[in-house]
Amino acid sequence: MTTSPRTWQPLRRIDREKLLLGFAAPALALATAFVIISLVMSLTGQNPFLAFQIMGDYGTKADSQVWIINKAIPYYLSAVAVAIGFRMNLFNIGVDGQYQVAAFFAAAVGGYLTFSGTLRIPFILLTAMAVGAIWAGIAGFLKATRGVSEVISTIMLNAIGGALIGYLLHDGRLAERTQNIVHTPYLPESTMFFTIQTDAGRIYGTIVIAIVAGLAYWYLLGRTRFGFDLRSVGESESAARAGGVSVKRMVITAMVLSGAMAGLVGMPTLLNDSGTFGNNFPGGIGFMGIAIALLGRNHAVGMAFAALLWAFLERTGGRLNFEGYNQEIVGVMQGIIVLSVVIAYELVRRWGLRRQQRMVGAQLAARAAATPAAVGAPVPMEKPPATTPGATGDRRAGQNGSDDPTDPEVP
């Protein structure tokens, strides 16, 4: 079957439109963020162009690049965990609590294991994923069976998880004390994950976990029937239910998968850095994942760039503070960038939708104008031939030509 050039022409036009819209949204977002950040810094009496130069010079150094990559690994894993829920219209705000509870139990279990480090690493990873999945699955179960909002339940589970860690992270329970730091037993050196040695420093080997997680997220949600069902429920529950999809099962499954991914967020710190979970374990990464998922538009590659950008801003923010700029300027930049991206993508989406509607309307109008009028015109009905009363030879036909025997004029 061959396609005529006339058929290919609108297809090429649509492809060009998609390509244009794909570049227009990030370009508009960056331009808007640049202008607003410059205005804010100018109004506070600071030189925005000098600040951008300092950020560029310091952020492109070799040691800064290694730091940015290592910092972006847990950010990316957190964003993927949040994005799984976002794709189904679920707001898993409990990623922060899920990864901390998972990291604590994984560190505690790993510290008390006695078998070799080669077997201990996958066991620690599986423990973290299982704990995160269970912790998020509670919220999914409440959502599916009782209609409890996942926002409320995950916030409460964050508080419960923090209290549970505070109780168990105590000298004599599942932790020990080293000076002023209470922590789980240190993992043996053989249990630590590998690192990639460079001249500028060590890159965490857990970057492999982040890459595998991103590929799995892209394939599962974009290339499988499960991903199609998950996205269908997010678009319209009634339509998905009419198509035979169990909405309750998808809610629980999505939250379990999101929690399992959240369980990996603390692994770069645990297996590549500290080797233990203490009261100084980094927190707040789950909330950063929400902003990064929004910034990356829930796309596997987009979230990777967003995580690197987030880490870049944190790295260069310290340098700006050293140069005399306000310490809060980095938070202002991050907030402005996220808002600019969300607003820009929505504006471009609406503009593209209106443009496609006008294009389709113009094509339909042109097709209707090119169609001959006779083809669509209604066919006139033939007028029945006139008959003379009594011409049928029926004895009962009256003088008015009626064939009805009940007619009063029929003799």
GIFEN-V511742 format. One record per pair of residues at least 12 apart in sequence whose ideal C-beta (glycine too) atoms are under 10 Angstrom apart, sorted by sequence separation. I is the first residue (numbers start at 1). J is the second residue. D is the distance in Angstrom with one decimal. If there is no record, write none. Layout:
# GIFEN-V511742
i={I,I}
j={J,J}
d={D,D}
This chain:
# GIFEN-V511742
i={82,139,141,142,170,171,193,194,195,196,228,233,269,292,294,295,317,318,389,397,398,399,35,38,81,82,110,111,139,140,169,192,193,232,233,237,269,292,293,296,317,320,388,389,397,398,34,37,38,81,109,110,113,136,139,140,142,169,193,194,229,233,237,268,289,292,293,295,296,316,317,387,396,397,37,80,109,110,138,139,142,169,193,228,229,230,232,233,266,291,292,295,315,386,395,396,79,138,139,166,168,193,229,233,234,266,269,292,313,314,317,394,395,78,81,106,107,109,110,136,139,228,229,233,265,266,268,289,292,313,314,316,317,34,77,78,81,106,109,110,136,138,139,229,232,233,289,292,313,105,106,108,109,135,138,231,266,288,291,292,78,106,107,225,229,230,234,265,266,310,313,314,78,103,106,107,136,229,230,233,265,289,313,77,105,106,109,135,138,288,105,106,135,230,262,265,288,103,104,106,226,229,230,262,265,309,310,313,74,102,103,105,106,135,309,102,105,106,135,288,101,102,104,105,226,230,262,310,102,103,226,261,309,310,99,102,103,105,135,98,101,102,105,131,101,102,226,306,99,100,102,306,98,99,101,102,221,98,101,102,97,98,100,101,306,98,99,221,95,98,220,94,97,98,97,98,295,302,95,217,94,95,98,216,94,292,295,291,295,92,94,217,291,294,297,94,216,294,295,296,297,90,93,288,291,292,295,92,213,291,294,295,92,213,290,294,297,90,90,291,81,85,213,291,294,84,212,90,85,210,81,85,209,210,94,98,101,93,94,97,101,104,210,91,92,93,96,97,100,206,209,210,90,91,92,93,94,95,96,97,98,101,102,105,209,90,91,93,94,97,98,101,104,105,108,90,93,94,97,100,101,104,108,206,207,92,93,94,96,97,99,100,103,107,112,206,209,91,94,95,97,98,101,105,111,124,204,205,206,90,93,94,97,100,101,104,111,204,206,85,93,94,96,97,100,104,108,109,111,204,206,207,96,108,121,205,206,94,97,101,107,108,120,124,204,205,206,97,107,120,123,125,204,85,105,121,124,203,204,104,117,120,121,202,104,117,120,121,202,111,112,113,116,117,118,119,121,111,112,117,118,121,110,111,113,116,117,193,109,110,111,113,116,117,193,107,108,110,111,107,108,110,111,193,194,195,221,222,106,107,110,113,192,193,194,195,222,105,107,191,192,193,221,104,107,111,191,192,193,103,106,110,125,192,217,218,219,192,217,218,187,192,217,218,125,187,191,216,214,215,184,189,214,217,187,188,213,214,186,187,186,187,211,214,184,185,186,187,214,183,184,185,183,184,185,186,183,184,211,183,184,210,181,182,183,182,183,181,182,183,184,210,178,181,182,183,180,181,176,178,180,150,154,175,177,144,153,157,175,176,144,145,174,175,144,150,154,175,143,144,150,154,144,145,141,144,145,140,143,144,150,169,140,142,143,144,169,140,141,142,169,140,141,143,144,139,140,143,165,169,139,140,142,166,140,141,165,137,140,141,136,137,139,140,165,138,139,140,136,137,138,140,136,137,139,140,135,136,137,139,135,136,137,138,162,133,134,136,137,133,136,137,132,133,135,136,70,132,133,134,135,136,132,133,134,136,69,129,132,133,135,136,129,131,132,133,135,158,69,77,130,131,132,133,134,158,66,73,74,80,87,129,130,132,133,70,73,76,129,131,132,66,69,70,72,73,74,77,81,128,129,131,132,154,65,66,67,70,71,73,76,77,80,84,88,129,130,132,66,67,69,70,73,76,80,83,87,126,128,129,132,63,65,66,69,72,73,75,76,79,87,128,129,62,63,64,65,66,67,70,73,74,77,80,81,84,127,128,62,63,64,66,70,73,76,77,80,84,126,128,62,63,65,66,69,72,73,76,79,80,83,125,128,129,61,62,88,125,128,73,87,90,69,88,89,88,89,125,128,87,88,90,124,128,87,88,89,90,85,88,89,125,84,87,88,89,121,124,125,87,88,89,124,86,87,89,85,88,121,88,98,102,106,101,102,105,106,88,103,107,90,98,99,102,103,106,107,110,90,94,98,101,102,103,106,110,88,89,92,97,98,99,100,101,102,103,104,107,88,92,95,98,99,100,102,103,107,90,94,95,98,99,102,103,106,107,111,88,89,90,94,97,98,99,100,101,102,106,110,111,85,88,92,95,96,99,100,103,104,110,111,87,88,92,95,98,99,103,107,110,86,90,94,95,98,99,102,103,107,108,84,85,88,92,96,107,108,84,85,88,92,95,99,107,84,87,103,106,107,84,85,86,105,84,85,104,84,85,103,104,107,83,84,81,82,84,85,80,81,84,85,100,104,80,81,83,84,103,81,82,103,81,82,80,81,100,79,80,81,99,100,78,81,99,100,77,78,80,81,99,100,77,80,100,77,78,79,97,99,100,77,78,96,99,77,78,96,98,76,77,96,97,74,75,77,95,96,99,73,74,77,95,96,73,74,76,94,95,96,74,75,93,95,96,73,74,92,93,95,96,73,74,95,72,73,93,71,92,93,70,92,95,70,73,91,92,70,70,82,86,81,82,85,78,79,82,83,87,78,79,82,83,86,74,77,78,81,82,85,86,78,79,80,81,82,83,84,75,78,79,82,83,71,74,78,79,82,83,86,87,74,77,78,79,80,81,82,86,75,76,78,79,80,83,85,71,74,75,78,79,83,84,74,78,79,83,75,76,79,80,82,83,75,76,79,83,80,79,83,72,76,80,83,79,82,79,80,76,79,80,78,79,77,76,79,80,75,76,79,75,76,78,76,77,72,75,76,79,72,75,76,72,74,75,72,73,75,76,72,75,76,71,72,75,71,72,74,69,72,73,68,69,71,72,75,68,71,72,68,70,71,68,69,72,65,68,71,67,68,71,67,68,65,68,64,65,67,68,64,67,68,65,64,59,60,63,64,59,58,59,61,64,56,59,60,55,58,59,55,58,61,57,58,55,56,58,59,55,58,54,55,57,58,52,55,58,51,54,55,58,29,54,51,52,54,55,51,54,50,55,26,54,25,51,50,46,51,50,55,26,46,48,46,47,51,55,26,46,46,44,45,48,44,51,46,41,44,41,44,41,44,40,41,37,40,41,40,37,36,37,40,36,39,37,33,36,37,33,35,36,33,34,33,34,36,37,32,33,36,32,33,35,33,34,30,32,33,29,32,33,29,31,32,29,30,29,30,32,33,28,29,32,28,29,31,26,29,30,26,28,29,32,25,28,29,27,28,26,29,25,26,28,29,24,25,28,24,25,27,25,26,24,25,21,24,25,23,22,25,21,24,25,20,21,24,21,22,21,20,21,18,21,17,20,21,17,18,17,14,17,14,13,10,10,13,10}
j={94,151,153,154,182,183,205,206,207,208,240,245,281,304,306,307,329,330,401,409,410,411,48,51,94,95,123,124,152,153,182,205,206,245,246,250,282,305,306,309,330,333,401,402,410,411,48,51,52,95,123,124,127,150,153,154,156,183,207,208,243,247,251,282,303,306,307,309,310,330,331,401,410,411,52,95,124,125,153,154,157,184,208,243,244,245,247,248,281,306,307,310,330,401,410,411,95,154,155,182,184,209,245,249,250,282,285,308,329,330,333,410,411,95,98,123,124,126,127,153,156,245,246,250,282,283,285,306,309,330,331,333,334,52,95,96,99,124,127,128,154,156,157,247,250,251,307,310,331,124,125,127,128,154,157,250,285,307,310,311,98,126,127,245,249,250,254,285,286,330,333,334,99,124,127,128,157,250,251,254,286,310,334,99,127,128,131,157,160,310,128,129,158,253,285,288,311,127,128,130,250,253,254,286,289,333,334,337,99,127,128,130,131,160,334,128,131,132,161,314,128,129,131,132,253,257,289,337,130,131,254,289,337,338,128,131,132,134,164,128,131,132,135,161,132,133,257,337,131,132,134,338,131,132,134,135,254,132,135,136,132,133,135,136,341,134,135,257,132,135,257,132,135,136,136,137,334,341,135,257,135,136,139,257,136,334,337,334,338,136,138,261,335,338,341,139,261,339,340,341,342,136,139,334,337,338,341,139,260,338,341,342,140,261,338,342,345,139,140,341,132,136,264,342,345,136,264,143,139,264,136,140,264,265,150,154,157,150,151,154,158,161,267,149,150,151,154,155,158,264,267,268,149,150,151,152,153,154,155,156,157,160,161,164,268,150,151,153,154,157,158,161,164,165,168,151,154,155,158,161,162,165,169,267,268,154,155,156,158,159,161,162,165,169,174,268,271,154,157,158,160,161,164,168,174,187,267,268,269,154,157,158,161,164,165,168,175,268,270,150,158,159,161,162,165,169,173,174,176,269,271,272,162,174,187,271,272,161,164,168,174,175,187,191,271,272,273,165,175,188,191,193,272,154,174,190,193,272,273,174,187,190,191,272,175,188,191,192,273,183,184,185,188,189,190,191,193,184,185,190,191,194,184,185,187,190,191,267,184,185,186,188,191,192,268,183,184,186,187,184,185,187,188,270,271,272,298,299,184,185,188,191,270,271,272,273,300,184,186,270,271,272,300,184,187,191,271,272,273,184,187,191,206,273,298,299,300,274,299,300,270,275,300,301,209,271,275,300,299,300,270,275,300,303,274,275,300,301,274,275,275,276,300,303,274,275,276,277,304,274,275,276,275,276,277,278,276,277,304,277,278,304,276,277,278,278,279,278,279,280,281,307,276,279,280,281,279,280,276,278,280,251,255,276,278,246,255,259,277,278,247,248,277,278,248,254,258,279,248,249,255,259,250,251,248,251,252,248,251,252,258,277,249,251,252,253,278,250,251,252,279,251,252,254,255,251,252,255,277,281,252,253,255,279,254,255,279,252,255,256,252,253,255,256,281,255,256,257,254,255,256,258,255,256,258,259,255,256,257,259,256,257,258,259,283,255,256,258,259,256,259,260,256,257,259,260,195,257,258,259,260,261,258,259,260,262,196,256,259,260,262,263,257,259,260,261,263,286,198,206,259,260,261,262,263,287,196,203,204,210,217,259,260,262,263,201,204,207,260,262,263,198,201,202,204,205,206,209,213,260,261,263,264,286,198,199,200,203,204,206,209,210,213,217,221,262,263,265,200,201,203,204,207,210,214,217,221,260,262,263,266,198,200,201,204,207,208,210,211,214,222,263,264,198,199,200,201,202,203,206,209,210,213,216,217,220,263,264,199,200,201,203,207,210,213,214,217,221,263,265,200,201,203,204,207,210,211,214,217,218,221,263,266,267,200,201,227,264,267,213,227,230,210,229,230,230,231,267,270,230,231,233,267,271,231,232,233,234,230,233,234,270,230,233,234,235,267,270,271,234,235,236,271,234,235,237,234,237,271,240,255,259,263,259,260,263,264,247,262,266,250,258,259,262,263,266,267,270,251,255,259,262,263,264,267,271,250,251,254,259,260,261,262,263,264,265,266,269,251,255,258,261,262,263,265,266,270,254,258,259,262,263,266,267,270,271,275,253,254,255,259,262,263,264,265,266,267,271,275,276,251,254,258,261,262,265,266,269,270,276,277,254,255,259,262,265,266,270,274,277,254,258,262,263,266,267,270,271,275,276,253,254,257,261,265,276,277,254,255,258,262,265,269,277,255,258,274,277,278,256,257,258,277,257,258,277,258,259,277,278,281,258,259,257,258,260,261,257,258,261,262,277,281,258,259,261,262,281,260,261,282,261,262,261,262,281,261,262,263,281,282,261,264,282,283,261,262,264,265,283,284,262,265,285,263,264,265,283,285,286,264,265,283,286,265,266,284,286,265,266,285,286,264,265,267,285,286,289,264,265,268,286,287,265,266,268,286,287,288,267,268,286,288,289,267,268,286,287,289,290,268,269,290,268,269,289,268,289,290,268,290,293,269,272,290,293,272,273,286,290,286,287,290,284,285,288,289,293,285,286,289,290,293,282,285,286,289,290,293,294,287,288,289,290,291,292,293,285,288,289,292,293,282,285,289,290,293,294,297,298,286,289,290,291,292,293,294,298,288,289,291,292,293,296,298,285,288,289,292,293,297,298,289,293,294,298,291,292,295,296,298,299,292,293,296,300,298,298,302,292,296,300,303,300,303,302,303,300,303,304,303,304,303,303,306,307,303,304,307,304,305,307,306,307,303,306,307,310,304,307,308,305,307,308,306,307,309,310,307,310,311,307,308,311,308,309,311,307,310,311,307,308,310,311,314,308,311,312,309,311,312,310,311,314,308,311,314,311,312,315,312,313,311,314,311,312,314,315,312,315,316,315,315,311,312,315,316,312,312,313,315,319,312,315,316,312,315,316,313,316,319,316,317,315,316,318,319,316,319,316,317,319,320,316,319,322,316,319,320,323,295,320,319,320,322,323,320,323,320,325,297,325,297,323,323,320,325,325,330,302,323,325,324,325,329,333,305,325,326,325,326,329,326,333,329,325,328,326,329,329,332,329,332,329,332,333,333,332,332,333,336,333,336,336,333,336,337,334,336,337,335,336,336,337,339,340,336,337,340,337,338,340,339,340,337,339,340,337,340,341,338,340,341,339,340,340,341,343,344,340,341,344,341,342,344,340,343,344,341,343,344,347,341,344,345,344,345,344,347,344,345,347,348,344,345,348,345,346,348,347,348,347,348,345,348,349,348,348,351,348,351,352,348,349,352,351,352,352,352,353,352,355,352,355,356,355,356,356,356,359,359,359,359,360,363,363}
d={10.0,9.1,9.2,9.7,6.7,9.8,4.6,9.1,9.7,9.5,9.6,6.1,6.9,9.4,8.4,8.7,7.0,8.4,3.8,10.0,4.2,9.3,9.9,9.1,9.8,5.7,7.3,9.6,8.9,8.8,5.7,9.1,5.5,6.2,9.2,9.2,6.0,9.6,7.9,9.2,3.2,9.5,7.5,8.2,7.4,7.4,8.7,8.7,8.5,5.0,7.4,4.3,9.7,8.9,4.1,9.7,9.8,7.6,9.8,8.8,8.1,5.5,9.4,9.9,8.8,4.6,9.7,7.3,9.8,7.8,8.3,6.4,5.4,10.0,8.7,9.8,6.9,9.7,7.2,4.9,9.6,7.4,8.7,9.8,9.1,8.9,9.7,9.9,7.2,8.2,5.3,7.5,9.6,9.9,9.3,8.2,9.1,9.0,9.5,9.9,9.1,8.4,4.8,9.7,9.0,8.1,8.9,9.7,9.6,6.6,7.9,9.7,8.6,5.7,7.6,8.8,7.8,9.9,7.5,9.7,8.8,9.2,8.7,4.8,9.7,9.7,9.8,9.9,8.5,5.4,9.9,9.5,9.0,8.4,9.4,8.2,7.8,4.9,5.1,9.3,7.4,9.7,6.1,9.5,8.7,7.6,8.7,5.7,9.0,9.7,7.6,9.1,9.1,9.0,6.3,10.0,7.8,8.8,7.4,9.7,9.8,8.8,9.3,10.0,9.3,5.8,8.7,5.6,10.0,9.9,5.8,8.6,7.0,9.6,4.6,8.9,8.1,6.1,9.7,8.1,7.0,9.7,5.8,8.2,6.2,3.9,9.2,6.2,9.4,6.6,7.5,8.8,9.5,7.8,9.5,10.0,9.8,9.8,9.4,9.1,8.6,9.4,5.9,6.8,7.5,9.9,6.8,8.0,8.1,7.7,6.3,8.8,7.0,9.1,8.9,4.3,4.8,9.3,6.6,9.4,9.4,7.3,8.3,9.5,7.9,8.9,8.3,8.9,8.1,8.7,9.8,9.7,7.4,9.5,8.1,4.2,9.0,9.9,9.9,9.8,5.9,4.0,9.7,9.8,7.3,8.6,9.5,9.0,9.5,9.7,9.0,9.0,8.0,6.5,9.1,7.1,9.9,4.6,5.4,9.7,9.6,8.6,9.6,10.0,8.4,9.2,9.3,9.5,8.6,4.8,8.1,9.8,7.0,5.3,9.2,10.0,8.9,9.6,10.0,9.1,7.4,8.1,9.3,9.7,6.5,9.8,6.8,6.9,5.5,6.5,9.4,7.7,8.3,5.8,7.6,6.3,8.9,9.3,9.6,8.7,9.1,10.0,9.5,8.9,8.9,8.7,5.3,7.5,9.8,5.1,7.0,8.4,9.0,6.3,9.3,5.9,6.5,9.0,8.2,9.7,8.1,8.7,6.6,10.0,9.5,9.7,9.8,7.7,9.8,8.3,8.5,9.4,6.1,10.0,7.9,8.1,8.6,7.7,8.8,7.3,9.1,8.6,9.6,8.5,6.4,5.6,9.1,8.5,8.5,8.3,6.5,8.0,10.0,6.1,8.8,9.3,7.7,8.1,9.9,9.4,7.8,8.9,9.3,9.6,7.8,5.5,5.3,9.6,2.8,5.7,8.2,4.3,8.3,9.2,7.6,9.2,5.0,6.8,3.4,6.3,8.6,5.1,8.9,5.7,8.1,6.0,6.1,8.6,6.1,7.7,9.6,7.4,9.3,9.9,8.6,4.2,9.0,8.0,5.2,9.1,7.8,7.4,6.8,8.7,8.6,7.9,9.5,9.0,9.0,9.6,9.8,5.3,4.0,9.8,6.6,7.2,9.3,5.2,9.1,7.5,7.8,9.9,8.9,6.7,6.4,6.9,9.5,9.5,9.2,9.0,6.1,9.2,9.3,4.7,9.3,8.2,5.4,8.1,9.6,10.0,9.0,7.9,7.8,7.2,8.3,6.5,9.5,9.1,9.4,7.7,9.6,9.5,4.0,9.4,8.7,8.9,9.6,9.1,7.6,8.1,8.2,7.6,6.1,8.1,9.2,5.8,4.8,8.5,9.7,9.2,8.8,10.0,9.2,7.7,7.4,9.6,6.7,5.1,6.7,3.0,8.9,9.6,8.2,3.3,9.1,6.8,4.2,7.8,9.1,8.5,6.7,9.0,8.9,7.8,8.1,8.2,4.8,9.7,6.1,4.4,7.7,5.3,8.7,8.8,9.4,6.4,8.8,9.5,9.3,8.2,8.8,8.2,9.1,4.0,8.6,9.8,8.4,9.3,9.1,9.6,5.9,5.1,8.8,7.1,7.1,8.9,7.4,6.9,9.6,9.5,9.7,6.1,9.6,9.0,9.3,8.3,9.2,9.9,9.6,4.1,7.6,6.0,5.5,8.1,7.7,7.6,7.7,9.2,9.8,7.4,9.4,8.2,4.5,8.8,9.0,8.5,9.0,7.8,8.7,4.5,5.2,6.7,9.9,7.6,9.9,9.6,5.0,9.8,6.5,8.1,9.4,7.1,9.3,5.2,9.8,10.0,4.4,4.8,8.9,6.3,7.3,8.1,8.9,9.8,3.2,6.2,7.3,4.9,5.3,8.1,9.6,8.7,9.0,6.4,9.3,8.3,8.9,6.0,9.2,8.3,9.4,8.3,8.8,9.0,9.6,9.4,9.6,9.9,8.2,9.7,7.8,7.2,9.3,7.7,3.9,9.7,9.8,8.8,8.6,7.6,6.9,9.5,8.7,9.4,9.3,4.5,8.8,9.3,5.3,5.1,9.7,7.4,9.9,9.8,7.9,9.6,7.5,9.6,8.7,9.8,6.4,5.5,5.9,9.7,8.6,9.5,4.2,7.2,8.3,9.2,9.5,7.7,9.5,8.5,7.0,8.1,8.9,6.5,2.9,9.3,9.7,9.1,5.7,6.2,9.0,8.5,9.9,9.5,9.2,5.9,9.9,8.4,4.7,4.6,9.4,8.1,9.6,6.3,9.6,8.3,9.8,8.5,9.5,8.9,8.9,8.5,8.2,5.5,6.2,4.7,2.5,9.1,9.0,7.5,5.6,7.7,9.5,9.9,8.5,7.2,9.9,9.2,8.5,4.5,9.2,6.5,9.5,9.9,4.2,4.1,8.1,8.8,9.8,8.4,5.5,8.9,8.2,8.3,9.9,8.7,9.3,9.2,7.4,8.6,9.3,9.9,9.3,9.1,9.3,8.2,9.2,8.3,7.5,4.6,6.8,8.2,5.8,9.1,4.3,9.7,2.7,6.4,9.5,8.0,10.0,9.8,8.4,7.4,8.9,8.7,7.8,5.9,7.6,9.6,9.2,9.4,8.9,6.5,9.5,5.7,9.9,5.7,5.6,7.0,9.3,8.9,7.3,8.2,4.8,7.3,5.7,4.9,5.5,5.1,6.4,7.1,5.8,9.7,9.1,4.4,9.2,9.5,6.8,4.1,7.7,8.8,9.7,9.3,9.2,9.6,9.6,4.0,6.4,7.6,9.3,8.4,9.1,7.3,9.9,8.8,7.9,8.3,6.0,8.8,9.3,8.8,8.2,6.2,6.8,4.6,9.8,5.8,8.1,4.9,7.9,8.9,5.1,7.4,9.2,8.7,3.5,5.8,9.3,9.4,6.9,8.2,9.6,7.0,9.8,9.6,8.5,8.4,6.9,9.4,7.9,8.0,10.0,7.1,6.1,10.0,8.0,9.7,9.9,9.4,9.9,5.1,9.5,6.5,8.1,6.1,7.2,9.3,7.7,9.7,5.7,9.1,7.6,7.8,9.9,5.6,4.1,9.9,8.2,9.4,4.2,7.9,9.6,7.6,8.3,5.7,9.3,9.6,7.1,8.0,9.7,8.5,9.2,9.7,7.0,9.9,9.8,8.1,7.6,9.7,8.8,9.2,9.6,9.6,9.9,8.4,9.6,8.1,9.0,6.9,7.7,7.5,9.9,8.0,7.0,9.2,5.1,9.3,3.6,9.3,7.5,8.8,6.7,9.9,8.5,10.0,9.1,9.2,9.4,8.5,8.0,7.6,8.3,9.9,7.4,6.6,7.3,9.1,4.8,10.0,7.9,3.0,5.6,5.9,9.0,8.1,4.0,6.3,6.5,7.2,6.7,9.4,9.0,9.2,9.5,6.7,8.1,8.7,6.6,7.7,8.6,9.4,8.8,9.0,9.1,7.2,9.7,4.6,4.8,8.4,8.4,3.6,6.7,7.4,9.5,9.3,8.8,7.9,8.9,7.7,4.4,8.1,4.8,5.6,8.6,9.5,9.8,7.6,7.9,9.7,9.6,8.8,9.8,9.9,8.3,9.5,9.8,6.1,9.8,9.7,8.7,5.9,7.2,6.1,6.9,9.0,7.6,7.0,9.8,3.8,8.5,9.7,9.8,7.9,8.9,9.6,8.9,9.2,8.7,5.4,4.8,4.9,4.3,9.5,5.5,9.7,8.6,8.5,9.2,8.5,7.3,9.2,9.8,10.0,5.1,6.3,9.9,8.4,7.9,8.8,7.4,8.9,9.2,6.7,8.2,8.9,9.6,3.9,8.3,5.4,4.0,7.0,9.6,9.0,8.5,9.9,9.2,8.5,8.0,9.9,6.3,6.5,7.0,8.9,6.8,9.1,9.8,7.8,9.2,8.8,9.2,9.1,9.6,9.4,6.6,8.1,5.1,4.8,6.7,6.0,4.7,9.6,6.4,7.1,9.2,8.9,6.7,7.1,8.5,8.6,7.9,7.9,2.8,9.0,9.7,5.0,7.8,3.4,5.6,9.2,7.1,9.8,7.3,7.9,8.8,8.0,9.7,7.8,9.5,8.2,8.9,5.0,8.7,7.8,5.5,9.2,4.6,6.7,7.6,9.7,9.3,10.0,9.1,9.3,7.0,7.1,8.8,9.6,9.5,8.4,8.3,9.9,7.6,8.2,7.7,8.8,7.7,9.4,9.8,9.8,9.7,9.6,8.4,9.7,5.0,9.8,4.6,9.6,5.9,7.9,8.5,5.5,6.3,5.2,9.0,8.2,8.5,8.1,7.9,9.8,9.1,9.0,9.3,6.6,6.4,4.5,7.9,4.5,9.9,5.2,2.8,8.0,4.3,9.3,9.6,5.9,9.7,7.7,8.2,8.4,9.3,8.5,8.6,5.2,5.8,8.4,9.8,3.9,7.8,7.7,9.7,9.8,8.8,6.6,7.0,4.4,9.0,8.8,8.6,8.2,8.9,4.2,9.4,7.3,8.2,9.4,8.5,8.2,5.6,9.9,6.2,8.4,9.1,8.5,9.6,9.0,8.9,7.5,6.5,9.6,9.0,9.3,6.5,9.3,4.3,9.5,9.5,8.6,9.7,6.1,6.8,9.6,8.7,5.7,6.2,9.5,9.7,8.5,8.3,8.8,9.9,8.2,4.1,9.0,7.7,4.0,8.4,9.4,8.7,8.5,9.0,7.9,9.7,9.4,4.1,5.6,9.5,8.3,4.8,6.4,8.9,8.6,9.7,9.6,7.1,9.0,9.3,7.5,8.1,4.3,9.4,6.2,3.9,8.5,9.2,8.2,9.0,9.2,7.6,9.7,9.5,4.3,6.6,7.6,5.4,7.3,9.6,9.6,9.9,8.3,9.6,9.1,9.1,5.5,8.2,5.7,9.2,9.0,5.4,9.5,9.4,9.7,7.7,5.2,9.8,8.7,9.4,8.7,9.8,6.0,9.7,7.8,7.4,4.6,8.0,5.4,9.9,9.0,10.0,8.8,8.2,8.7,8.2,3.9,4.4,7.2,8.3,8.7,8.6,9.5,7.2,9.3,8.9,6.0,6.8,9.2,9.0,6.2,9.7,10.0,9.2,10.0,5.9,5.8,9.7,9.9,9.2,8.3,8.4,8.0,8.3,9.2,6.1,9.1,9.6,8.8,10.0,10.0,8.5,9.1,7.5,9.2,9.4,5.9,7.3,9.2,9.9,9.7,6.9,9.3,7.6,8.1,10.0,8.9,8.2,6.9,9.4,8.2,8.6,8.5,6.2,9.2,8.8,7.4,9.3,5.6,7.4,9.5,9.9,5.5,7.8,5.1,8.1,9.9,9.7,9.2,9.9,9.4,5.3,9.5,8.6,9.1,8.4,4.7,6.9,9.2,9.0,9.1,8.3,8.8,8.3,8.8,4.0,7.6,4.3,7.8,9.4,8.5,8.8,9.2,7.6,4.6,8.6,7.4,8.8,8.1,4.3,6.1,9.2,8.4,8.6,9.9,7.8,8.5,7.5,8.8,3.8,9.7,8.0,4.2,7.1,8.4,8.5,7.6,9.6,5.4,8.3,7.2,9.0,8.3,4.7,6.5,9.6,9.0,9.4,8.2,9.3,9.3,4.3,9.5,5.2,7.8,9.7,9.0,9.8,5.6,8.3,9.1,9.4,7.8,8.4,8.0,9.8,4.6,8.5,9.8,8.2,8.7,6.8,9.7,9.7,7.0,9.8,7.2,7.9,8.0,8.2,7.6,8.1,9.4,10.0,6.9}
